[in-house]
Amino acid sequence: MAEASGELGLRERTRRAVRAELMSVAMDLFARKGYEATTIDEIAAAAGMSRSTFFRYFTSKEDVVLGHLSTLGRLLVDALAKRPADEDAWTALRRAFDVLLDYHAGDPQGTLGLRLMIDGSPELRARNLEKQCRWHDPLIPHIADRLGPTSTEAGIDARPEAIIGAALACLEAANRAWRATDGQAPLDKVLDDVMRTVRPGAF
């Protein structure tokens, strides 16, 4: 069992290493040629592999750039679930966002390059927002628990969805403002300012 587990761990480490190498090669090509002008065949060739091998690690060219958002979504949900129970929903979301800031703080120049690429491509901008929207549903029960029950004229409670949407819009606005400073402004402070400005009055 231990040997099998070790082999699995080795395979996973190898897979991650290959993915990281492919991402590095792809990002270099994107920077030189532009995202739209770069093909999967060119990425695979530059990495010394076939097109079919590329698809063992990524489902598409877009996945190379935005595939990490699924991981970030899981990290965000886990971080929110671990916030103190007596913390209001807005504060809990802001503090949960720290896990995203920490993730990007490990490579600020890489993050800046990624933001420039996303903002410069209508296709990537749209897909980036679409993928972030997928974070909503897993977050809703955690926010609903913090808000408690309420009676509405419509008979449904849309508050959790609205609060999550507003908070994620703040995150996107902060990222874009940070990118406009070429990464010089402290992203956490920018996010604090934005979220403080639009903090729901109910809190």
Phi, psi and omega in degrees: 000316180296322180295318179297319179296321179295320178295319179297317179297321179294317179298319181293319178296320178296317179299315180296322180295318179293318178299317180297320179294317178298318179298317180298314179297315182296316181297324178295317178294318179299319181294325183274322187251341188098150183297308185297326185280346182271133180256161177298321179301321179292320178297312181299315181297318180294332179271358178074036179220169179276165177300318181295325178292322176307316184287354172285340186247331179222144181277341183195172174297319179300324181297331177298322184274319190247000183300333182291345183294331177295317177296316180296323178298317178295319178298320181295315179298316179297319181295319179294319180297334183268358179290151181305141184296333183271007180275136180292161188300318183293315178295320180298319178295316179300316181290326177294328178298342180302328181293329177287319179296319179296321180301314183281335180296338179293338180211072185299323180291322176295320178295318179298316178298321179295316180296319179298320180294314181296313182293336181271357182235113178305322180297312181291323178300314181295316181290327177298313179293322179297316180292323177294329178297333179290348176286339188304302189303314179295336181277333188306310182299327180291323178285320179300320179298325181283333181277328182079171182290154176208156177257135180231156179296326182280346180083005176229156181251104180266004184300314181302315180298318181294318181293317179296316179300317180294318181294318179292328175295322176297318179298316179294318179298319179295318179298318181291320178295319178297318179297324181294339177266011184059033176076012183277327180286146177289115186300323181296322180290321177299315179296319177303314182298315182295313183290329176293323182295322185252015180306128180302139181297337181295341179264000000 
